[in-house]
């Protein structure tokens, strides 16, 4: 869907411009082991404070582990279930709470795990797949069902698969899928020199 490409004030890399979070997935196209391995390698090589790699990922391929996939699916919010029913692979990223090398609290862990999540999304885009990260899931239920240790925080469910036509979606979800992409202007979130002072984008 070419109308999903980000419109930026100056050109940005195609991989970044094309990355978005679709909800329409092709239920008949599987994700290969080679593709899955590439996604996980992308996450493995994400940057992290002190090289700690605080992330852990649970992976459910519906074709190989139907029971686990269904259990993960049941952790999703009702709105996400409506479209994730067609998704072949679900993942859950989890962030550790302490550094492995010294046991001290790692306040960067969730930030670093988010970078691993983004690495997956960008690798998926590069391979012609789609990735959609979700906060709409029951973290407590996922912790219980999948025996996630207390020192790890469930961060995001991630849907992986091939994009399909929005026609596979219900009316409400299809409207979300077709809604124009937008972002707030740079000045709203990017400051220069001090908090609240919009970054200057003009050459002196």
C-alpha positions, 0 to 999 in steps of 0.5 A, a space after each residue: 500500500 503505497 499510501 502508507 509510506 511516511 511523508 517526511 519533511 526531508 527524505 528518510 531511508 526507504 526502510 524507515 518510510 515504509 515501515 508501518 503496523 498493518 492489521 490485515 494479514 494473509 492467513 494462508 502465507 506462512 513465515 519460513 524458519 529462515 525468515 524467522 531466524 533472520 528476524 531473531 538475528 536482527 533482534 539479537 544484534 540490537 544495541 544494549 547498555 553494556 552489551 547486556 542484551 536484557 531482552 527475552 522473546 517468546 515465539 509462537 508459530 501457529 503451524 508448528 505450535 498451535 496450542 502455544 499460539 492459541 494460548 498467546 492469542 487468548 492473552 490479546 485484547 478483544 480488538 487485537 483478536 479481531 485481526 490477529 486471527 489471521 497472523 501466522 507468528 506471534 512473539 512476546 518481548 520481555 525486558 529483564 530488570 537487572 544487569 547480568 554482569 553485576 546484578 544491579 538494576 538495569 534502568 535501560 532494559 525496557 529501552 533496549 528491548 524496544 530497540 530489539 523490537 524495532 529491529 524485528 520490525 525493520 528486518 520484517 519490512 526489508 524482507 517483505 513481511 509485516 510486523 505489528 507491535 501491540 500493547 493490548 494484551 494481558 501481561 499478567 495472564 501471559 506471565 502465568 501461562 508461559 511461566 515468565 520469571 518475575 524479573 522479566 516484564 512482558 513488553 509487547 506482543 508482535 504479530 508477524 506475517 504477510 500483509 493482505 488486503 484490508 478486505 479481510 478485516 471487519 468494518 471497524 478495523 478496516 477503517 483503522 487500516 485505511 486511516 491516513 498515517 500522521 505524526 505531530 510536527 517535529 517542533 512538538 516533540 524535538 527540542 534544542 538547547 532547553 526543554 520546550 524550545 523547538 529545534 531549529 530546522 533552518 540553515 543559518 
